[in-house]
Amino acid sequence: MTPAPMHAERTSSHSPPSRSTGVSGRAFAALVAIAAALAAAFVFAPRMLAGSRPGGGFFDQTSLVEAVRVAFVEYWSSGDEDLSAGLATVVDYWFRYHVAKAVIAAMLLIVLVALGVLLWKAFLRAGGLEAGKRAALASAGVLVSMLALFSLVLVMANVQGAVAPFSSLVSMLPVRETDGALAETLGQVRQHLADPLSAGDQSTPALEVMVSDFSRYHLAMALIAAIAAAVLVGLSVVFWKWFAATESSDRATRRVLGTFGVLSALVSLGLLVVAVANTTTAANPAPALLAFFNSGL
């Protein structure tokens, strides 16, 4: 994803570099294979890893949503602050699920960054290749860079889910439910959130837990986005330093470094907006939580 300064590399005795680009074909193939394996693992492995404990797994999304529905009603009806046994089991599963996804996504991000560096080096050293092959290298570099950015988003979202799994799990509730115990429970939650004094109860421990966890959920994203923004700002500075140190005659290198410098800065600005928005919600979470429960009305 991020090109480094272009210096001459030693030829590997195990995998001779391409005559035109100086990039090891074996290294490229290995990174592609690892990225593909990690992408598949991201889709299929977390459910198995999270459900490895006895009685702690769910066969599919439908069974998970049904378990959340039943456990949420049970927890609200209990009137206790501590999670009910059923809800605690589902929340624990969801925590392990997000941890597994976050770890795999982080590994995929690292591999994609390495693959992106390899591709952009190949592009910058392919001056002798025909235009079509150079365009193919550039297109591959752009694609891998976008996939790396998407992987970063996946890491952020799953770290957030691991920090506050209860709120992440609540987002799976079928809030459009109009009949049955869940619909009645949702109505009570909405009433308490909209006007706690008129709701009748002097204390609603379950609601306090939900509001507190929802605040933590957004605070986590605010911190994650701020850290990611800081890293990207640092990368942008590095790219511009490399840009300034590159000879003006090397237009291709300057163009690539300048593009990444601008993109890093723009993405960091977007992340700062996310951080501010989530900080605002974390400071006053009840209206946003009510908006979620009202989204089914």
C-alpha positions, 0 to 999 in steps of 0.5 A: 500500500505504501511505497518506500524510497526506491533503492537498489535491492540485492538479488535473492539467491532463492528467487531471482528478481524480474529483469524489468522490475526487480521484484521477486515473483515468488514473494509476490505469489506468496503474498497473494496466496497469504492474502487470499487465505486470510480473506477466506479465514476472515469470513469462515474462521471467526464463527468456529473460533468463537464457538469453540467453547462447549455450548458457546456457538451458533450455527448461523446468523438466524440462530444468533439473532434468535438467541439475542432476541430471547436473551434481551427480553429475558435480561430486560424482564429480570430488572437486574444490572448484571447480564442474565445467564443467557445474554452473558453467553451470547455476549461472550460469544460475540466478544470472541467473534470480534477478537478473532475478526480483528486479529485476522483483519490486522494480519490481512492489513499487514500482508496487503501493505507489504503487497502494495509496497511490492506492486508500487516498487514494480511499477516505478521500476518498470520504465522499460515495460510497455504501457499496457503492463505498466497500467496493469501494475498501477491498477493492481497497486490501486486495488491492493491499496483500496483493499488495505484501506478496507482492511483497516476499516475492518480492524477498527470496527471489530476492535470496537465490537470487542471493546463493547460487545453488548452494544454491538450485539444489540444492533442485531435486534429486529427493532421492527418487531411489532408483536410478541414479547420483544415488541413489548420490551422494545416499547418499554425501552423506547419509553424509558429512553424518551422520558425516564420520569414518565416511564413509571420505574424509579430505577432501570438498571438494565437501561443504565447498563445499555446506555453506559455500554453504548457510550463505551462503544462510541468512545472506543471508535473515537479513540481508534479513529483518532489513533488511525488518523495520527498514524496516517498524518505521520505517513503523509508527512513521510510521503511528502519528505520522500517527495521533496527528496526525490529528483524532479526528473523522476516524475513517476516516483514523485507522482506516486509519493504525492498521491499517497501523501494527499490521500493519507491526509484526506483519509486522516481528515475523514477519521478525525470527523469520525472521532469527533462524531463518536466523541459527541455521541459518547458524551450523550449516548441516550438520544442516539440509542433511542434513535436506533430503537426508533429506527424500526418505527 
